Amino acid sequence: MRRALLATALVLVPSLALAHPGLPGHTHDFADGVLHPLGGLDHVLAMVAVGLFAAQLGGRALWAVPASFVAVMAAAGLAGMNGIALPLTETGIALSVVALGGVIALRVSMPLAAAMAMVGFFAVFHGYAHGVETPDNASGFLFGAGFVAATALLHGVGIGVGLALGRIEGTGRGLVRIAGSLAAVIGVAMLAGAV
């Protein structure tokens, strides 16, 4: 856990020098891309939930589920950066929090391909939102690499927490299910605000 916190701190520290994005000549880059997904509760909950879900499934899902999310999110981010329209983005993001929280709370077991398809579907909305929110003066590659790195880090946090709690006899799995339930409830509130 200390290594994860240290890694997070090392990634976020360079952004302190860019605390004034309105300055002339400021270009949004990797550090801004890293911070972007961390600024929204909907994104943080969904990214950590993907990791928790992968940890619940175990085995190859530990890497394949997050990898499918990241790959689809990056492609959808490129689409968003290039002005391709996607309707109901905020609704899709809110639904992702509800669905991912729900599968965690209910400990839904599914084939790996189905899990990858589910998270990939929701990754479209998250990636698109990141892409369209990319500032005009951003270095597209660096900003995109930043939000991909932050997403992978949040998936890693979810996996780490899920695996650690899963090892606690009796209460660990229950705590993961409670976290999923809370995420789903927050997602329902977000969904109500999106529609």
N, C-alpha and C positions, 0 to 999 in steps of 0.2 A: 504494500500500500504506500509505503514511503517513496518507493521509486516512481510510482504513478504520480504522486503529488509533486515530486521533484521535476519529473518530465513536464508536467503541466506548467509549473512555474517557469521552467526554462523556455517553454514555447511562448508564454504570455509576456515575459519580461521585455522582449524587444519592442512590444507594442507601446510601452510607456513613453518611448521617445516620439511616438506618433500620436500623442494625445490630443493634438489640435488638427483635425483633418481639414479644416477650412483654410489652412495656410496656403498661400500661393505656392505652386510647384509640388504640393503633396500629391503623391500617387498612391492609391490604395494597392497594397501588395500582399504578400504572404501573411504577415501578422494580422492585417485587417481581415483577411479571409479566414484565419483561425478564429478570430473573435466573433465573426458574423454568426455562426450557428450557436455560439454560447450566449448570445443576446436574447434568445427567444425561448421561453419555457416549453413551447410546443416542440421545438426542435430538440432541445435537451432531453425531454421526456421520451420522445420517440427513439432517439439514438441510443440512450441507455437501455430502453426497453428491448431494442433489437439484440443488444448484448445479453440481457437477462434471458430472453427467449432462446438464444443460441446456447447459453449455459444450461438451461433446462433440457434442451434436446440432447446436448452432449455429442460426443464423437466428432464426425466430420462437420457437423453443424457449427461447431465452435469457430471455424474459419470460413466455411462456405456461406453461411447465412449473412454475416456481416460483409463479406466480400461481394456478394450479389447486391446488397444494398448500396455499397460504395460505388460499384461499377455502374449501376443504373442511375444513381444519383448524379454521378459525374456526366453521363451522357445527357440527362435531362437538364443539368446545369448549362451545358453547351447550347442546348436548344433554347433555353431561356435567355442566354446572353445574345443569341442571334435573332431574337424577336419572334420566335415561334409561339403562337398563342396556345394556352392550356386553360380551359375553363374550370371553375370550381376548385382552384388550387387550395384556398384556405379550408374549404370543406374537406378536401382530401387529406390535408395535414391533420385536421382535427380527428377525422375518422381513423387515421393511422394511430393516434394516441389511444383512442377507444379500443380499436382492434388489438393492438399489441398488448395493451394493458389487460384486455380480456383473455387473450390466449395464455398470458402469464398467470393471471388469477385463477383460471380454470385448469392450468397445467395441461393444455391441449397438446397432444402428441400427434405429429403428422409426419408424413414422409419428407425427406430432405428436400426433394424437388418442389413440393408444395410449399414448404416453409420459405425456400428461396424465392419462389414466385410471389408469395404474399408480400414479403418485405420488399421485393423488387417493384411491385405495383405501387406501394406507398412511397418508395424512393423517388418515383417519378415526380410526385408533388413536392417533396422536399428539395430535390435537385433543381426543379424548375423555379421554385421560389428563390433559391440562392442565386440562380442565374439571372433572373430578372431584377434582383436587388443589387446586382453587381454595379458599383458606381461607374459612371461614364469614363472617369479618368483612372480606372483600375487597370493594372496589368492583368488581363484576363487569365493568363496561365498561372501567375503567382497567386492571385486572389482565389482562383479555383483550387489550386494545390493546397492553399490554406484551409478552405472549408472542407476539403476531402480529408486532410490531416486531422482536423478537429473532430470530424465525424468518426473517423477510425479510433481516435482517442476515447471518445464517448462510448463507442461500442466496446472498447477494451475495458472501460470502467464497469460497464454492465456485465461483461463476462466475468471480470474479477470478483465483483460483488456477488454475482450469482453462484460462482464456484465456491467462494468462501462461505457464503450462507448455506449452501447445499451440504457442506461438510459438518455443520452444526446439527447434532442429533436432536430430533424432535421439533425444535422451533425454527430452524434455519429455512427450511422449505416453506413453512408457514409465513415467515417474514417476506419472502420473495413473492408469495401469492398476495399478501397484503399490499405490497408495493405495486403489484400489477393492478389490484383493485383500485387503489388511489389514483393511479395513472388513468385508468378507464373513466373514473368519475370526473377527473379534471378534463379529460378529453370530451366528455359529454357536455360539460360547461363551455368548452371551447367551440364545440359543434353548435351549441345553441347561439353563441355569439357570431358564428360564421354564416348562419342561415337567416 
